Amino acid sequence: MNQLPNSRVIWHERCLKGFEFENASKKMNASHNKIPIIEIGEANFESEVLRWKQPVLVAFSAAWSRPCQILDAVLEEVAAACAGREKVVRINADNHPDLSLLWKIESVPTMLFFTDGSLRARIVGTASKEAILSKLRSVTYGRDFKTLNSDANNEMNTTTKDKEPQL
């Protein structure tokens, strides 16, 4: 039989224990820095999004959607990176169809970016942490931010800081 010499088995066990310890410490640090993403609905949408003083990223998702499941981990990273400056919330599109219709959600995941109670940008589909943060920065700091027009085409209009975005 091909068995490893005793010294290799011991070495291998030490490697695995070190690997397990390293992963356990990473998981502890990740959960320590984790910012909760609250789930909202019709009852608290106005207070949690439209009247919120800071910019809000609203993620419409569904539990059955694989892209939404992938995006959940990214949103947790975004929430941790934005802690205290911007807020990240989640809406289950299946449980809140009225909100989905109101905000013209045709596909999940869809992320809406709000500032001062106004819809400023939209991302449909999955996106990287960097792409989401970049969009959030452009919306938050007002540098040639995009605003959504409420017409049937949902065309993107570029506005300046002086103009009020049209919904």
C-alpha positions in Angstrom: 0.0 0.0 0.0 1.0 3.5 -0.6 0.9 5.2 2.7 2.6 8.5 3.5 5.5 8.3 6.0 4.5 9.3 9.5 6.3 12.6 9.3 4.3 13.7 6.2 1.0 12.8 7.9 1.9 14.9 10.9 3.0 17.8 8.7 -0.2 17.6 6.7 -2.3 17.6 9.9 -0.5 20.7 11.1 -1.1 22.5 7.7 -4.8 21.7 7.9 -5.1 22.9 11.5 -3.3 26.1 10.6 -5.6 26.6 7.6 -8.7 26.0 9.8 -7.4 28.5 12.3 -6.7 31.1 9.6 -10.2 30.7 8.1 -11.9 30.8 11.5 -10.1 34.0 12.4 -11.1 35.5 9.0 -14.7 34.5 9.6 -14.7 36.1 13.1 -13.2 39.4 11.7 -15.7 39.4 8.9 -18.7 39.0 11.2 -17.2 41.6 13.6 -17.2 44.2 10.8 -20.6 43.2 9.4 -23.2 45.9 9.2 -26.7 44.6 9.1 -28.8 45.2 6.0 -32.4 45.7 7.2 -35.3 44.4 5.1 -38.0 47.0 4.6 -41.5 47.1 3.0 -44.4 49.4 2.2 -44.9 50.2 5.9 -41.5 51.8 6.5 -40.3 52.6 3.0 -41.1 56.3 3.4 -39.3 56.7 6.8 -36.3 54.4 5.9 -35.7 55.7 2.4 -37.6 58.8 1.3 -37.2 60.8 4.6 -33.8 59.5 5.5 -31.2 62.2 5.8 -28.3 60.2 4.3 -28.1 58.6 0.8 -29.8 55.1 0.7 -29.1 52.2 -1.6 -32.3 50.0 -2.0 -31.8 46.5 -3.3 -34.8 44.8 -4.7 -34.2 41.0 -4.6 -35.9 37.6 -4.3 -34.8 34.6 -2.2 -35.1 32.2 -5.2 -32.8 34.2 -7.5 -29.2 33.0 -7.8 -28.0 36.5 -8.9 -29.6 38.0 -5.8 -27.9 35.5 -3.6 -24.6 36.4 -5.2 -25.3 40.1 -4.8 -26.1 39.7 -1.0 -22.5 39.1 -0.2 -21.4 42.1 -2.2 -24.1 44.3 -0.5 -22.7 43.3 2.9 -19.3 44.5 1.8 -20.8 47.7 0.5 -22.7 48.2 3.7 -19.5 47.8 5.7 -17.6 50.2 3.5 -20.4 52.8 3.7 -21.1 52.5 7.5 -22.3 55.7 8.9 -22.3 57.6 5.5 -24.8 55.8 3.4 -27.5 53.3 4.2 -28.1 49.9 2.5 -31.6 48.3 2.7 -33.2 45.3 1.0 -36.7 44.7 -0.3 -38.1 41.3 -1.1 -39.7 42.0 -4.5 -42.0 38.9 -4.1 -43.3 40.0 -0.7 -43.8 43.7 -1.7 -45.2 43.8 -5.3 -46.7 47.2 -4.8 -43.2 48.7 -4.2 -41.9 46.8 -7.2 -44.6 48.2 -9.4 -44.2 51.8 -8.0 -40.5 51.8 -8.7 -40.8 49.9 -12.1 -38.8 46.9 -11.0 -38.8 44.5 -14.0 -35.9 42.3 -13.0 -34.1 41.2 -9.8 -31.7 42.2 -8.5 -32.3 45.9 -9.1 -30.6 48.5 -7.0 -32.0 52.0 -6.6 -29.9 55.0 -5.3 -31.8 57.7 -3.4 -30.6 61.0 -2.0 -32.9 63.5 -0.3 -35.9 61.3 -1.1 -35.3 61.4 -4.8 -34.3 58.5 -7.1 -30.9 59.3 -8.6 -29.7 56.1 -10.2 -30.5 52.5 -10.9 -28.4 49.3 -11.5 -30.2 46.3 -12.9 -28.4 42.9 -12.3 -25.4 42.0 -10.3 -22.5 44.4 -9.9 -19.1 44.4 -8.2 -18.5 46.2 -4.9 -16.4 48.7 -6.8 -19.1 49.5 -9.3 -21.7 49.9 -6.7 -19.5 52.2 -4.6 -18.5 54.2 -7.6 -22.2 54.8 -8.5 -23.0 55.6 -4.9 -20.1 58.2 -4.8 -21.2 59.8 -8.0 -24.8 60.1 -6.7 -23.8 61.2 -3.2 -21.3 63.8 -4.0 -23.2 65.3 -7.0 -20.5 65.2 -9.6 -22.5 65.1 -12.8 -24.9 62.6 -11.2 -27.5 60.8 -13.3 -31.2 61.2 -12.4 -34.0 59.0 -13.6 -36.8 60.4 -15.7 -40.2 59.0 -15.0 -41.2 58.6 -18.7 -41.8 55.3 -20.2 -38.3 55.0 -21.6 -36.6 55.6 -18.3 -34.0 57.6 -20.2 -31.0 58.9 -18.2 -30.7 62.7 -18.0 -27.6 64.4 -16.8 -28.2 67.2 -14.3 -26.2 69.6 -12.4 -26.2 70.3 -8.7 -28.5 73.3 -9.2 -31.3 71.4 -11.0 -33.8 69.3 -9.1 -34.0 65.8 -10.5 -37.2 64.8 -12.3 -39.0 61.6 -11.2 
